[in-house]
Amino acid sequence: MPAKSSTTAPTLLERRKAVLGPHSPLFYDNPLELVSGKGVWLRSADGGRYLDAYNNVPHVGHGHPKVANAISQQMRKLAINTRYLNTRVVDYAEALLAEFHPSLDRVSFGNSGSEANELAIRVARFHSGNTGIIMSDFSYHGTTLTLAQLTTGLTTSEPRGDNVRVIRIPDSTGLNKTQSKALLRQSLAEVDAAIASLQEAGYGVAATILDPLFSTEGLVVPPAGYIEGLVKRVHKAGGLYVADEVQSGFGRIGRLMWGHELFDAVPDIVTMGKPMGNGHPIGGAVMRADLLEPFGAANMYFNTFAGNPVSSAAGHAVLQVMEEEGLRARAEELGEHLQTELARELAGNPRIDGVRGDGLFAGMRFLDPETGEPDAATTKRVVETMYGEHVLISRIGRDDNVLKVRPPLAVQRKDIDLLVDKLTGVVRGLDA
């Protein structure tokens, strides 16, 4: 008789590759299978417990009961699109708009930050009559075709649009006042050149779109007056300023609700995504009435699921939890504690070029102690070693050498202390 064949059941990773393809990205050399979460703590399939110091999707904490209950109760009651009257979307829109500058008095909802940014670009093109876009030379704002042609911080097969000009966001970290002023002049001259190039090519300027914390870029800090000067120039050319708050918004930096409030320049459009629904997919673009209403009159724009009662219930619950639990004040207090302790514990370390970031978004840039060059390999080693210590972080920056530490706002002081203890131990152990 022929021998019985021996087969092994495919692993979850193999099954994933078989249906999602081998290029669907995963964190870590040994991917982590998660099965549950509460607050800032996650459980893996093998029973491990991990401190989440990375994710901004569960903005007010994994599995927050108020948000989960709001979603569940509304789903049992009514889930419908926004072409019917329902109080949920209006209640949420009013609560959300109350968090913005008074001039930003209209909101259009979507399902993601990508949709919000796509809409912002459509509105900017309609308003200005132009198509030219000015972008950071290392950034990411979404996955649509339009946004892929603007993407400079991730690999895409789509060529950069002919109507796109890129500028390098200047970093004044470590510069004295004279150096910072010189960098400001040089960088604004680059903006002037980008605008002139778009105008000469016949595209004009429709918009510039920026993440106010410049997280993809590596948490760079522009010299004083740069953003204001950039926005002034874009406005003069007829374009709009779009602030992408997916990373920096919703109290992430504590003392301010929005990252764009770091600068003396009110955006024309603010886009939002991940943190809005604490895991429920929501996006939104907030803007002035004089932008949205003419666009709406000329374009039949609606989205089947955008602002539906379930999404609105989730988003509204997030705002309520932030208020009830004082999460902005906590982000300010614990963000300062996090960065102060990291700076103190790692002062003088030859591999670290200081601690950077704002509020509960911190980073550290790793450099080769011998050459002073960006050290991506060591940064990756730290991320992987922290994973082994059951703490989840990541890395960012054009050279992949800036740690990305961005816990949910539900984080507690004891969690921050554990994070600091683990991270400082791993960094000190690099040369052991």
C-alpha angles and dihedrals in degrees: 000000000000115000116259113256117246116221131179121212111248117256121245089254091054091047090050092051090048093058106023097033130244095277099060098117125244133183122247134015088266103040117230120235110209124194107173145002142195126186105324096335126096133194122217127211091257092054098261120148118221132190108228106220095156117050125093095176092083088050097170094031139293113292095001104189096219093054093041092049092048090053094045096046094047093046089055090049107040139337112180140136125270096256087091125067113257130158096223098075092043093049091050095045091052092049093047096047090051087069093061139074108282092248090064096075107146133065133192115195129216138165101259147008088260091060091046092053092045089054092047090056092048091052092046092052092047093048097045101034086225133107104200119118128195114208140177110259091236111038146113128209106162152311108270121112091256092050094044087059088054097044115114102159101058135048113267131165093215111097117238111270117260086231093059127094122186129213129188113241104230120235116213095181109138095005125128121232095268093049092046092053091049090050090049092054093046094048096047089050086057089053090050090052092050092051092047090050093052092047094047090051091053096246098105119194121297100165152328117225120201140173101225093218093043089222099165088050090056103267094293119183114222118217116264111281097020099110092041090050092047093050092046091054094047091050092049088053090053098257135124133241113233117193113202105209098176090110104026105033140090097052096308091140093044105215090060131040094217134035093226088066087074087078135053093243122096110214121237089218130017119199126201139181138142103040095046098085103023090239099338108109111253133147132177145185117208117196145143121291091240088063103041100040099055089044091050092049091056098037128050092223122173137132122218096224101023110116093357114161094262094050091044091051090052094047094046091049090054091055091047093050091049090054098041095047097039092235096164091055089046091050090052095047098042094039090057090045092049095050095040093051094045091049092048096045095046100037111140095012104148092216096056125077094197134284117285139180136070133265113332093352110085135165142176126206117223120212131181104258091217101046104019089230123138110279109211094162093059091044090054090047090055092050092049093045091050088053087055087052089053095250119121120216134139142202138249142172136095089280096039089238104115119092114230114215112175115147125183112271089249089078117127130215092253088055091052091049090051091048092050092046093050095043096047090047092052093048093047090049094057092093097033 
